[in-house]
Amino acid sequence: MTTDSLMRARMRGLVDAVGQLTGAGSIDEVVEIIRRTARRLIGSDGITIILRDEDRCHYVEEDAIRPLWKGQKFPMESCISGLAMVHGDTIVIPDITVDARVPQHLYAETFVKSMVMVPVRVDDPLGAIGAYWSEAFEPSADTIETLEMLARAAAAAFENARLVQSLSRALSDAEQARDELRHRVKNSFTAAQALAVLSIPPAYSRTLTNRLAALARAHELIDQKLAREASISLNDLVEAELAAYRNEIESRIHIEGPRIILESGQAIALGLVLNELATNALKHGALSSRSGCVGVEWRVEQHHLMIEWRESDGPEVRAAVIESFGSRLLKRLVEGQLRGTLHRTLERRGVTCSIALPLIQESLPVA
């Protein structure tokens, strides 16, 4: 094969290797791609892949005519790969027997007579790739450049793989935390019901436990529906959030509006808004008396969801309620997370809250 043909074949192999590294999804996959391609690219008798493990060099993989150091770890200062990483520079050794940097006792039982060690990432190296030959000779500039190009591609691939692993781990932790939170919430509802039965006379505890059970069912419905479908209808969301407040009087809660599907992010934030409005109404407003009523109506105007929460026939609400912590939370939810507007007004027998939210295409009314 001529020199030009060899160069073209080497470049094709390098392009193929870089393409494979670009699609690698894990550190192990990156290591395997280097193991499978590096030796063929440069025509060496062996290669090693080394990863930095704090102040040690970990020889994680190799492909060679005879075994080298796979699985072993050495102090950074006692091996050539460590020197390449410390200085962030390629080391070329045409004859290891005459180079004082080489730890001769580590090479005595190997076939290695010459080598090139390339750091993986020049700034703050995270590993190295070593190439070895069974005869003493000086590798060409093209061979060294090919190995350096492979190392640069490997550096990007390692970073991508580590990012993917970090994100996967974070997602797994988040899912575990969500499951733990779900379990704790469910236990809290159960404990509250048990305490109500034990601590409150039966005539009063029945109403409280019914409301706690309704809250638990609402929480479970919303959680399961969003986990299964990643969306929920606005009607289902409102019904679930307010079911616990209907009590024995079905007509005290009035809900009306077109069928609109909300994606999970919108639904969670809007569910918190409805829960906060209902809680405030229970503490200070229409739901704190048996005669009070709440109406929730919505419509769509120019790609905006218009929601009106109206309380009536309840006790007189003091203006200080508007400035409560709950009101500040509502403002952050509506204006911050939902990118909408919130307007609350006090009327003689209740609070009116008007909310306008921009709707994404998927949330427009459905038949």
RODO-2510 file (C-alpha; in nm, 4 decimals, decimal comma):
residues 367
     n   res          X          Y          Z
     1     m     0,0000     0,0000     0,0000
     2     t     0,1397     0,3417    -0,0959
     3     t     0,1853     0,6240     0,1534
     4     d    -0,1102     0,8152     0,0052
     5     s    -0,3323     0,5069     0,0205
     6     l    -0,2265     0,4474     0,3798
     7     m    -0,3079     0,8073     0,4716
     8     r    -0,6501     0,7897     0,3065
     9     a    -0,7307     0,4630     0,4831
    10     r    -0,6143     0,6098     0,8134
    11     m    -0,8321     0,9206     0,7673
    12     r    -1,1349     0,7081     0,6779
    13     g    -1,0766     0,5019     0,9895
    14     l    -1,0348     0,8150     1,2016
    15     v    -1,3550     0,9701     1,0669
    16     d    -1,5388     0,6455     1,1398
    17     a    -1,3983     0,6313     1,4941
    18     v    -1,4915     0,9943     1,5628
    19     g    -1,8433     0,9239     1,4367
    20     q    -1,8741     0,6282     1,6735
    21     l    -1,7432     0,8350     1,9654
    22     t    -1,9946     1,1089     1,8946
    23     g    -2,2782     0,8631     1,9456
    24     a    -2,1354     0,6962     2,2575
    25     g    -2,3736     0,7031     2,5527
    26     s    -2,1496     0,5819     2,8349
    27     i    -1,7882     0,5889     2,9500
    28     d    -1,7613     0,2136     2,8969
    29     e    -1,8785     0,2572     2,5373
    30     v    -1,6194     0,5296     2,4754
    31     v    -1,3455     0,3044     2,6145
    32     e    -1,4596     0,0136     2,3977
    33     i    -1,4610     0,2253     2,0799
    34     i    -1,1034     0,3409     2,1479
    35     r    -0,9944    -0,0148     2,2242
    36     r    -1,1496    -0,1389     1,9008
    37     t    -1,0170     0,1337     1,6697
    38     a    -0,6947     0,2903     1,7988
    39     r    -0,4524     0,0083     1,7291
    40     r    -0,5826    -0,0427     1,3756
    41     l    -0,5571     0,3311     1,3020
    42     i    -0,1898     0,3672     1,3873
    43     g    -0,0622     0,0142     1,3276
    44     s     0,0813    -0,0333     1,6781
    45     d     0,1398    -0,3612     1,8603
    46     g    -0,0655    -0,2479     2,1573
    47     i    -0,2733     0,0326     2,3037
    48     t    -0,3977     0,1145     2,6525
    49     i    -0,6744     0,3424     2,7737
    50     i    -0,6015     0,5118     3,1044
    51     l    -0,8446     0,7127     3,3173
    52     r    -0,7373     0,9503     3,5901
    53     d    -0,8512     0,8379     3,9350
    54     e    -0,7606     1,1336     4,1580
    55     d    -0,3792     1,0970     4,1998
    56     r    -0,3610     0,7571     4,0299
    57     c    -0,3604     0,6262     3,6730
    58     h    -0,6129     0,3511     3,6158
    59     y    -0,5382     0,1287     3,3168
    60     v    -0,8986     0,0407     3,2343
    61     e    -0,8606    -0,1331     2,8950
    62     e    -0,6065    -0,2541     2,6424
    63     d    -0,5633    -0,4249     2,3066
    64     a    -0,2163    -0,5725     2,2592
    65     i    -0,0224    -0,8689     2,1276
    66     r     0,0498    -0,9667     2,4884
    67     p    -0,1006    -0,8538     2,8228
    68     l     0,0037    -0,5173     2,9647
    69     w    -0,1475    -0,3552     3,2777
    70     k    -0,5265    -0,3778     3,2412
    71     g    -0,7047    -0,3240     3,5740
    72     q    -0,3972    -0,1908     3,7549
    73     k    -0,3511     0,1525     3,9124
    74     f    -0,0251     0,3424     3,9502
    75     p     0,0692     0,6739     4,1161
    76     m     0,0648     0,9641     3,8706
    77     e     0,4329     1,0399     3,9253
    78     s     0,5489     0,6822     3,8637
    79     c     0,4267     0,6192     3,5074
    80     i     0,4418     0,7817     3,1654
    81     s     0,0644     0,8221     3,1431
    82     g     0,0754     1,0225     3,4655
    83     l     0,3482     1,2490     3,3270
    84     a     0,1457     1,3085     3,0097
    85     m    -0,1582     1,4036     3,2175
    86     v     0,0344     1,6230     3,4624
    87     h     0,1963     1,8231     3,1809
    88     g    -0,0929     1,7980     2,9358
    89     d     0,1452     1,7071     2,6557
    90     t     0,2215     1,4152     2,4231
    91     i     0,5248     1,2054     2,5187
    92     v     0,7153     1,0189     2,2453
    93     i     0,9757     0,7613     2,3515
    94     p     1,1515     0,5860     2,0559
    95     d     1,3523     0,3578     2,2882
    96     i     1,2287     0,2995     2,6424
    97     t     1,5595     0,1454     2,7561
    98     v     1,7455     0,4770     2,7303
    99     d     1,4759     0,7117     2,8691
   100     a     1,5127     0,7903     3,2395
   101     r     1,1411     0,8718     3,2731
   102     v     1,0404     0,5114     3,2050
   103     p     0,9859     0,2898     3,5135
   104     q     1,1878    -0,0019     3,3776
   105     h     1,0553    -0,2539     3,6323
   106     l     0,7014    -0,2092     3,4983
   107     y     0,8118    -0,2788     3,1397
   108     a     1,0607    -0,5583     3,2053
   109     e     0,8074    -0,8372     3,1486
   110     t     0,6331    -0,6733     2,8513
   111     f     0,6985    -0,6608     2,4767
   112     v     0,7202    -0,2791     2,4749
   113     k     1,0298    -0,1195     2,3210
   114     s     0,8900     0,2179     2,2088
   115     m     0,5772     0,4197     2,2860
   116     v     0,3644     0,7305     2,2448
   117     m     0,1451     0,8588     2,5300
   118     v    -0,1228     1,1176     2,4495
   119     p    -0,3295     1,2978     2,7164
   120     v    -0,7062     1,2932     2,6756
   121     r    -0,7826     1,6657     2,7001
   122     v    -0,4861     1,9006     2,7234
   123     d    -0,6344     2,1319     2,9875
   124     d    -0,6962     1,9325     3,3054
   125     p    -0,6553     1,5883     3,1396
   126     l    -0,9016     1,3194     3,2426
   127     g    -0,7067     1,0291     3,0976
   128     a    -0,4570     0,9165     2,8360
   129     i    -0,4140     0,6825     2,5413
   130     g    -0,0910     0,4867     2,5126
   131     a     0,0424     0,3244     2,1943
   132     y     0,3239     0,0652     2,2064
   133     w     0,5556    -0,1115     1,9611
   134     s     0,7653    -0,4233     2,0043
   135     e     1,0638    -0,2657     1,8291
   136     a     1,2543     0,0515     1,8995
   137     f     1,1644     0,3103     1,6381
   138     e     1,0420     0,6697     1,6085
   139     p     0,6759     0,6957     1,5015
   140     s     0,5922     0,9347     1,2212
   141     a     0,4340     1,2756     1,2716
   142     d     0,1175     1,1447     1,0994
   143     t     0,0927     0,8584     1,3481
   144     i     0,1291     1,0949     1,6435
   145     e    -0,1223     1,3424     1,4972
   146     t    -0,3747     1,0624     1,4345
   147     l    -0,3473     0,9486     1,7959
   148     e    -0,3830     1,3078     1,9188
   149     m    -0,6932     1,3609     1,7053
   150     l    -0,8451     1,0418     1,8442
   151     a    -0,7674     1,1636     2,1975
   152     r    -0,9410     1,4969     2,1319
   153     a    -1,2501     1,3164     2,0063
   154     a    -1,2343     1,0844     2,3080
   155     a    -1,2189     1,3834     2,5453
   156     a    -1,5440     1,5232     2,4041
   157     a    -1,7033     1,1777     2,4139
   158     f    -1,6028     1,1228     2,7779
   159     e    -1,7486     1,4601     2,8738
   160     n    -2,0742     1,3816     2,6943
   161     a    -2,0943     1,0377     2,8572
   162     r    -2,0313     1,1821     3,2023
   163     l    -2,3023     1,4431     3,1451
   164     v    -2,5475     1,1737     3,0353
   165     q    -2,4629     0,9655     3,3426
   166     s    -2,5030     1,2678     3,5721
   167     l    -2,8407     1,3521     3,4217
   168     s    -2,9524     0,9902     3,4437
   169     r    -2,8446     0,9732     3,8063
   170     a    -3,0224     1,3017     3,8834
   171     l    -3,3378     1,1743     3,7143
   172     s    -3,3194     0,8499     3,9087
   173     d    -3,2715     1,0416     4,2344
   174     a    -3,5633     1,2696     4,1471
   175     e    -3,7871     0,9725     4,0735
   176     q    -3,6854     0,8087     4,3995
   177     a    -3,7537     1,1325     4,5896
   178     r    -4,0924     1,1644     4,4175
   179     d    -4,1850     0,8089     4,5170
   180     e    -4,0739     0,8739     4,8739
   181     l    -4,2724     1,1978     4,8853
   182     r    -4,5788     1,0214     4,7440
   183     h    -4,5462     0,7545     5,0128
   184     r    -4,5063     1,0136     5,2893
   185     v    -4,8056     1,2171     5,1704
   186     k    -5,0213     0,9047     5,1621
   187     n    -4,9066     0,8097     5,5127
   188     s    -4,9767     1,1634     5,6352
   189     f    -5,3368     1,1446     5,5138
   190     t    -5,3790     0,8033     5,6792
   191     a    -5,2254     0,9223     6,0076
   192     a    -5,4429     1,2353     6,0117
   193     q    -5,7555     1,0245     5,9620
   194     a    -5,6546     0,7898     6,2437
   195     l    -5,5804     1,0804     6,4777
   196     a    -5,9157     1,2387     6,3948
   197     v    -6,0989     0,9176     6,4858
   198     l    -5,9036     0,8809     6,8113
   199     s    -5,9087     1,2468     6,9205
   200     i    -6,2404     1,3907     6,8020
   201     p    -6,5930     1,2820     6,9007
   202     p    -6,7515     1,0593     6,6316
   203     a    -7,0139     1,3191     6,5428
   204     y    -6,7393     1,5557     6,4273
   205     s    -6,4627     1,3198     6,3209
   206     r    -6,6740     1,1659     6,0426
   207     t    -6,6888     1,4931     5,8496
   208     l    -6,3157     1,5534     5,8943
   209     t    -6,2140     1,2023     5,7918
   210     n    -6,4395     1,2250     5,4853
   211     r    -6,2635     1,5438     5,3816
   212     l    -5,9211     1,3919     5,4439
   213     a    -6,0188     1,0898     5,2361
   214     a    -6,1343     1,3190     4,9551
   215     l    -5,8047     1,5102     4,9672
   216     a    -5,6128     1,1821     4,9536
   217     r    -5,8170     1,0633     4,6544
   218     a    -5,7612     1,3957     4,4758
   219     h    -5,3865     1,3800     4,5342
   220     e    -5,3705     1,0193     4,4122
   221     l    -5,5861     1,0918     4,1051
   222     i    -5,3755     1,3843     3,9900
   223     d    -5,0468     1,2070     4,0638
   224     q    -5,1436     0,8861     3,8816
   225     k    -5,2958     1,0629     3,5820
   226     l    -4,9943     1,2871     3,5284
   227     a    -4,7535     0,9946     3,5765
   228     r    -4,9438     0,7818     3,3233
   229     e    -5,0411     1,0355     3,0583
   230     a    -4,8275     1,3463     3,1302
   231     s    -5,1497     1,5519     3,0899
   232     i    -5,4879     1,6059     3,2503
   233     s    -5,8065     1,7880     3,1541
   234     l    -5,8761     2,1143     3,3315
   235     n    -6,2174     1,9830     3,4377
   236     d    -6,0614     1,6749     3,6022
   237     l    -5,8023     1,8931     3,7723
   238     v    -6,0606     2,1350     3,9169
   239     e    -6,2914     1,8512     4,0228
   240     a    -6,0057     1,6689     4,1980
   241     e    -5,8782     1,9777     4,3787
   242     l    -6,2251     2,0829     4,5032
   243     a    -6,3865     1,7444     4,5729
   244     a    -6,2861     1,7555     4,9381
   245     y    -6,4671     2,0875     4,9912
   246     r    -6,8080     1,9847     4,8599
   247     n    -6,8957     1,8344     5,1969
   248     e    -7,2575     1,7275     5,2185
   249     i    -7,3804     2,0176     5,0055
   250     e    -7,3186     1,9272     4,6408
   251     s    -7,4372     2,2617     4,5056
   252     r    -7,1880     2,4742     4,6998
   253     i    -6,9233     2,4110     4,4308
   254     h    -7,0062     2,5101     4,0720
   255     i    -6,7647     2,4178     3,7907
   256     e    -6,8114     2,5070     3,4252
   257     g    -6,5937     2,5410     3,1162
   258     p    -6,4847     2,3772     2,7888
   259     r    -6,2686     2,0639     2,7826
   260     i    -5,9032     2,1705     2,7825
   261     i    -5,6019     1,9407     2,8134
   262     l    -5,3115     2,0700     3,0232
   263     e    -4,9586     1,9334     3,0038
   264     s    -4,8015     1,8220     3,3315
   265     g    -4,6071     2,1417     3,4087
   266     q    -4,9146     2,3605     3,3647
   267     a    -5,1349     2,1166     3,5547
   268     i    -4,9060     2,0951     3,8583
   269     a    -4,8728     2,4736     3,8898
   270     l    -5,2430     2,5372     3,8283
   271     g    -5,3333     2,2615     4,0743
   272     l    -5,1289     2,4433     4,3388
   273     v    -5,3120     2,7665     4,2531
   274     l    -5,6531     2,6007     4,2941
   275     n    -5,5427     2,4308     4,6146
   276     e    -5,4252     2,7631     4,7572
   277     l    -5,7491     2,9393     4,6625
   278     a    -5,9529     2,6606     4,8198
   279     t    -5,7406     2,6630     5,1360
   280     n    -5,7791     3,0407     5,1704
   281     a    -6,1540     3,0077     5,1159
   282     l    -6,1681     2,7409     5,3863
   283     k    -5,9749     2,9555     5,6348
   284     h    -6,1192     3,2986     5,5607
   285     g    -6,3803     3,2860     5,2857
   286     a    -6,6878     3,1146     5,1477
   287     l    -6,5884     2,7588     5,2391
   288     s    -6,5523     2,8526     5,6064
   289     s    -6,9339     2,8665     5,6413
   290     r    -7,2065     2,6214     5,5445
   291     s    -7,3838     2,8821     5,3342
   292     g    -7,0820     2,9818     5,1291
   293     c    -7,0402     2,8821     4,7647
   294     v    -6,7538     2,8780     4,5157
   295     g    -6,7840     2,9022     4,1404
   296     v    -6,4996     2,8185     3,9032
   297     e    -6,5558     2,9027     3,5377
   298     w    -6,3181     2,9213     3,2437
   299     r    -6,3143     3,0092     2,8774
   300     v    -6,0628     3,0664     2,5998
   301     e    -6,0032     3,4104     2,4500
   302     q    -5,7344     3,4696     2,1854
   303     h    -5,5178     3,1732     2,2921
   304     h    -5,5489     3,2669     2,6589
   305     l    -5,7197     3,0599     2,9243
   306     m    -5,9406     3,2858     3,1358
   307     i    -6,0273     3,1403     3,4767
   308     e    -6,2581     3,3057     3,7265
   309     w    -6,2804     3,1956     4,0882
   310     r    -6,5782     3,3570     4,2602
   311     e    -6,6834     3,3185     4,6229
   312     s    -7,0290     3,4147     4,7491
   313     d    -7,2531     3,3974     5,0568
   314     g    -6,9588     3,3617     5,2898
   315     p    -6,8395     3,5777     5,5803
   316     e    -6,7041     3,9245     5,5238
   317     v    -6,3407     3,8958     5,4162
   318     r    -6,0871     4,1386     5,5553
   319     a    -5,8575     4,3236     5,3161
   320     a    -5,5534     4,1847     5,4997
   321     v    -5,6248     3,8453     5,3456
   322     i    -5,5293     3,9834     5,0038
   323     e    -5,1778     4,0549     5,1350
   324     s    -5,1327     3,7169     5,3033
   325     f    -4,8521     3,4718     5,2300
   326     g    -5,0950     3,2676     5,0249
   327     s    -5,1573     3,5645     4,8008
   328     r    -4,7862     3,6115     4,7395
   329     l    -4,7576     3,2413     4,6583
   330     l    -5,0460     3,2729     4,4099
   331     k    -4,8730     3,5628     4,2407
   332     r    -4,5477     3,3689     4,2040
   333     l    -4,7265     3,0641     4,0653
   334     v    -4,9429     3,2506     3,8158
   335     e    -4,6974     3,5171     3,7029
   336     g    -4,3735     3,3226     3,7485
   337     q    -4,4432     2,9622     3,6491
   338     l    -4,7527     3,0019     3,4324
   339     r    -4,6520     3,3361     3,2741
   340     g    -5,0021     3,4687     3,3343
   341     t    -5,1765     3,7517     3,5181
   342     l    -5,3677     3,7466     3,8457
   343     h    -5,6250     3,9958     3,9717
   344     r    -5,8048     3,9592     4,3046
   345     t    -6,0858     4,1804     4,4307
   346     l    -6,2808     4,1903     4,7574
   347     e    -6,6584     4,2005     4,7419
   348     r    -6,8931     4,2251     5,0351
   349     r    -6,9492     3,8505     5,0732
   350     g    -6,6459     3,7011     4,9109
   351     v    -6,3341     3,7146     4,6959
   352     t    -6,3171     3,7141     4,3174
   353     c    -5,9959     3,5988     4,1498
   354     s    -5,9433     3,6388     3,7749
   355     i    -5,6556     3,4519     3,6111
   356     a    -5,5386     3,4765     3,2495
   357     l    -5,2859     3,2201     3,1197
   358     p    -5,1271     3,1884     2,7738
   359     l    -5,2130     2,8510     2,6217
   360     i    -4,9745     2,6392     2,4164
   361     q    -5,1139     2,4725     2,1044
   362     e    -5,1597     2,1385     2,2791
   363     s    -5,3769     2,2991     2,5466
   364     l    -5,6419     2,4481     2,3172
   365     p    -5,9989     2,3233     2,3632
   366     v    -6,0660     1,9722     2,2329
   367     a    -6,3876     1,8167     2,1141
***
